[in-house]
Amino acid sequence: MKTYELDEVVQWGFVDFICNVETDAFQDVNKGRPFGFHEMNGDIETKMMNTFKELQTEKIIP
C-alpha cells in the first residue's frame, strides 16, 4: 500500500476558507456554464460515493 503525507491529499487553503466562512453563500452556477462548467447539477451522492471508491482503489483511504 502506498502511503501519503497529509499535505498531499488536503487542500489547506480550501479547508481554511470553508471553516472560516461567516455567512452562507447561495450562488448561481449558470454564469459558469459558458466556461465549460456543465456538470454542476449532478447527483452529489453518486459523485461522492464514486470519489470515495476511487480513493479506496488508490489506497488513499481504507
N, C-alpha and C positions, 0 to 999 in steps of 0.2 A: 504494500500500500504506500502510495506517495504521501508524504506529509507536507503541509503547507504552513507557512507563518501566517499569523492573523492579518498582518498588513497586506498579504497577497490576496485575501478574499474579502476584505472590508473596505468600503469606500468611506473613509473617515469624514470627509467633507460633507457627504450626504447625511451621515449619522448626526454630525454636529448641527447641521441645518434643521433636520426633521425633529430633533429633540429640543430645539430652541425656538420653534415657531410659536408665536404668542396668539395668533388667531387662525381659524380655519380659512382655507382658501378654496373657493369654488371657481374653477377655471373652465373656460370654453375651449375645447380641443379643436373646434372647427377651423381656427386660424392656422393650425399646423398641417392640415390636410394638403394644401398646395405644396408643402415642402416635403411630402412623402410619408407623413405620419397617418397611415390609413387604418392600422390595426389597433386603435386605441380604445375601441368599444367592445373588445372581445370578452370571452368568458374568463374572468380573472381567476376563478377557482381552478379551471383546467390549466391555464397558463402557469399558475404557481405550482401545481402538482407536477407538471412536466418539467419545470425548472428544478424542483426537488429531486425528481428521478434522475435528471442529468447530473446533478451534484452527487448523488449516491453512486451513479455509474462511474464517475471520475474519482470516487473515494474521498471526496471533499467533506461530506457529511456521512454519518452512519446510516 
